[in-house]
Amino acid sequence: MNDSYMPTIEVFEAMLADKGGRADEGADFAQKAFDARLQWLQSRGVKVQRYALPSDGSALFMNSAVKSAFEAHGPDCLPMVVVHETIVSVGGYPTPTELVDAAGEFGASDPEFLGDVAVETAALGAAIAANAFESFQQTWERLRLLGVRDADLIRAVQSVTATAGIAVRDDLRTRVEQFLAFGPQGKPPKPRCSCANQE
């Protein structure tokens, strides 16, 4: 990384006690993927500051955009991620790829991340080969949360189903084709407040 440009990543989060209940699997995976990529960026010299609100509430007033979003929409905009004083994500964590892009790094240089993608891609193929549609959907979502584009996932699935031939049951093939055409029933968590659409 160029030492003359060292971005700062700020993460504004609700305190863990405020989240209550059991986190859903997708949200938990998204946070773990985000945390792992954040640690990797930190190991490369990127400055990271995390604030748990309300105990670190004064941090909100250091960035006028963050302050305005929070005053307008309240804690529903948390978590909020800011890179070099620009809001990159509200109401949810960015994917590892989005975070790295915002920080000016390239995900291809992170072998651990590539390993995660390879493992999940293999699991996607295994789910299809085992005719396990629920596992296929869960793995698809984990790959999306890692930042793999839908177009790349569709090509991978089409390749697997084409080469698997008769091993893929017709009913699973139909369900997968419908999934690819119309999308999953549950997508990664979307921002929970309208400030996500503000500039």
C-alpha positions as CSV (number, residue, x, y, z in Angstrom):
1,M,0.0,0.0,0.0
2,N,1.2,3.5,-0.8
3,D,2.3,5.1,2.5
4,S,1.4,8.6,1.2
5,Y,-2.3,7.6,1.2
6,M,-3.3,5.6,4.3
7,P,-7.1,5.6,4.6
8,T,-8.8,5.4,8.0
9,I,-11.8,3.1,8.4
10,E,-14.4,4.1,11.1
11,V,-17.0,1.6,12.1
12,F,-20.0,2.9,14.1
13,E,-22.0,0.0,15.7
14,A,-24.7,-0.5,18.3
15,M,-23.5,-2.0,21.5
16,L,-23.8,-5.8,21.4
17,A,-26.3,-5.8,24.2
18,D,-28.6,-3.6,22.2
19,K,-28.9,-6.1,19.4
20,G,-30.8,-8.6,21.5
21,G,-31.9,-12.1,20.5
22,R,-30.1,-14.5,18.3
23,A,-28.6,-13.0,15.2
24,D,-29.6,-14.7,12.0
25,E,-27.0,-16.8,10.2
26,G,-26.7,-14.4,7.2
27,A,-26.1,-11.4,9.4
28,D,-23.6,-13.3,11.6
29,F,-21.7,-14.5,8.5
30,A,-21.7,-11.0,7.1
31,Q,-20.2,-9.6,10.3
32,K,-17.6,-12.3,10.5
33,A,-16.5,-11.8,6.9
34,F,-16.4,-8.0,7.5
35,D,-14.3,-8.4,10.7
36,A,-11.8,-10.8,9.0
37,R,-11.3,-8.4,6.1
38,L,-11.0,-5.4,8.5
39,Q,-8.3,-7.3,10.4
40,W,-6.5,-8.0,7.2
41,L,-6.6,-4.3,6.1
42,Q,-5.3,-3.3,9.6
43,S,-2.4,-5.8,9.3
44,R,-1.5,-3.9,6.1
45,G,-1.3,-0.6,7.9
46,V,-4.9,0.8,7.4
47,K,-6.0,2.7,10.5
48,V,-9.2,1.3,12.0
49,Q,-11.4,2.9,14.6
50,R,-14.5,1.2,16.0
51,Y,-17.1,3.0,18.1
52,A,-19.8,1.2,20.1
53,L,-22.8,3.5,20.6
54,P,-24.0,5.1,22.8
55,S,-20.9,4.8,24.9
56,D,-18.8,6.4,22.1
57,G,-21.6,8.8,21.1
58,S,-19.2,11.8,20.8
59,A,-17.6,10.1,17.8
60,L,-20.8,10.8,15.8
61,F,-20.1,14.5,15.9
62,M,-16.7,14.3,14.3
63,N,-18.1,13.7,10.8
64,S,-20.9,15.9,9.7
65,A,-22.3,13.3,7.2
66,V,-22.4,10.6,9.9
67,K,-24.0,13.1,12.4
68,S,-26.7,14.1,9.9
69,A,-27.5,10.5,9.0
70,F,-27.8,9.5,12.6
71,E,-29.8,12.5,13.7
72,A,-32.2,11.9,10.8
73,H,-32.6,8.1,11.1
74,G,-31.4,7.1,14.5
75,P,-29.8,3.8,15.4
76,D,-31.4,1.9,12.5
77,C,-28.5,3.2,10.4
78,L,-26.0,1.2,12.4
79,P,-23.7,-0.3,11.7
80,M,-22.3,2.5,9.6
81,V,-18.9,2.2,7.9
82,V,-16.9,5.3,6.9
83,V,-13.7,5.1,4.8
84,H,-11.6,8.3,4.6
85,E,-14.5,10.4,5.8
86,T,-16.9,9.0,3.2
87,I,-19.9,6.8,4.2
88,V,-19.6,3.5,2.4
89,S,-22.3,1.5,4.2
90,V,-25.3,2.1,6.4
91,G,-27.6,-0.3,8.2
92,G,-25.3,-3.2,7.4
93,Y,-21.7,-4.2,6.8
94,P,-20.1,-3.9,3.4
95,T,-18.9,-7.0,1.7
96,P,-15.2,-7.7,2.1
97,T,-14.7,-6.7,-1.6
98,E,-16.6,-3.4,-1.1
99,L,-14.5,-2.7,2.0
100,V,-11.2,-3.4,0.3
101,D,-12.2,-1.4,-2.8
102,A,-13.2,1.6,-0.6
103,A,-9.8,1.3,1.2
104,G,-7.9,1.2,-2.2
105,E,-6.7,-2.3,-1.9
106,F,-7.4,-5.3,-4.1
107,G,-8.9,-8.5,-2.7
108,A,-6.9,-10.7,-5.1
109,S,-3.8,-10.0,-2.9
110,D,-5.5,-11.6,0.2
111,P,-4.9,-15.4,0.1
112,E,-7.2,-16.0,3.1
113,F,-10.1,-14.3,1.3
114,L,-9.4,-16.3,-1.9
115,G,-9.4,-19.4,0.2
116,D,-12.8,-18.5,1.7
117,V,-14.2,-18.0,-1.8
118,A,-12.7,-21.3,-3.0
119,V,-14.2,-23.3,0.0
120,E,-17.6,-21.8,-0.5
121,T,-17.6,-22.3,-4.2
122,A,-16.7,-26.0,-3.7
123,A,-19.5,-26.2,-1.2
124,L,-21.9,-24.8,-3.8
125,G,-21.0,-27.5,-6.3
126,A,-21.2,-30.2,-3.6
127,A,-24.7,-29.0,-2.6
128,I,-25.8,-29.3,-6.3
129,A,-24.2,-32.7,-6.6
130,A,-25.9,-33.9,-3.4
131,N,-29.3,-32.5,-4.6
132,A,-29.5,-30.3,-1.5
133,F,-31.3,-27.2,-2.5
134,E,-31.3,-25.6,1.0
135,S,-27.5,-26.0,1.3
136,F,-27.2,-24.5,-2.2
137,Q,-29.2,-21.4,-1.2
138,Q,-27.2,-20.9,2.1
139,T,-23.9,-21.3,0.3
140,W,-25.0,-18.9,-2.5
141,E,-25.8,-16.3,0.2
142,R,-22.4,-16.8,1.9
143,L,-20.7,-16.2,-1.4
144,R,-22.7,-13.1,-2.0
145,L,-21.8,-11.8,1.4
146,L,-18.1,-12.4,0.5
147,G,-18.7,-10.0,-2.4
148,V,-18.9,-12.5,-5.3
149,R,-21.0,-11.1,-8.1
150,D,-24.3,-12.7,-9.0
151,A,-23.1,-13.0,-12.7
152,D,-20.1,-15.0,-11.6
153,L,-22.2,-17.2,-9.4
154,I,-24.6,-17.9,-12.2
155,R,-21.8,-18.9,-14.5
156,A,-20.4,-21.2,-11.9
157,V,-23.8,-22.9,-11.2
158,Q,-24.6,-23.3,-14.9
159,S,-21.2,-24.9,-15.4
160,V,-21.7,-27.3,-12.5
161,T,-25.2,-28.3,-13.6
162,A,-24.2,-28.8,-17.2
163,T,-21.3,-31.1,-16.3
164,A,-23.1,-32.9,-13.6
165,G,-25.6,-34.2,-16.2
166,I,-27.9,-36.8,-15.0
167,A,-26.6,-36.7,-11.5
168,V,-28.6,-33.6,-10.8
169,R,-32.2,-34.5,-10.3
170,D,-34.7,-32.8,-12.6
171,D,-36.6,-31.3,-9.7
172,L,-33.4,-29.7,-8.3
173,R,-32.4,-28.5,-11.7
174,T,-35.8,-26.8,-12.1
175,R,-35.5,-25.2,-8.6
176,V,-32.0,-24.0,-9.4
177,E,-33.0,-22.6,-12.7
178,Q,-35.9,-20.7,-11.1
179,F,-33.5,-19.5,-8.4
180,L,-31.2,-18.1,-11.0
181,A,-34.0,-16.5,-13.0
182,F,-35.9,-14.9,-10.1
183,G,-33.3,-14.7,-7.3
184,P,-33.2,-16.1,-3.8
185,Q,-36.1,-15.7,-1.4
186,G,-33.8,-14.1,1.2
187,K,-31.1,-11.8,0.1
188,P,-28.2,-10.4,2.3
189,P,-29.6,-7.8,4.7
190,K,-30.4,-4.5,3.0
191,P,-29.9,-1.2,4.8
192,R,-32.6,-0.8,7.3
193,C,-33.0,3.0,6.9
194,S,-33.5,5.4,4.0
195,C,-30.2,7.2,4.6
196,A,-28.6,4.4,2.5
197,N,-29.9,6.3,-0.6
198,Q,-28.5,9.6,0.4
199,E,-25.4,11.1,-1.0
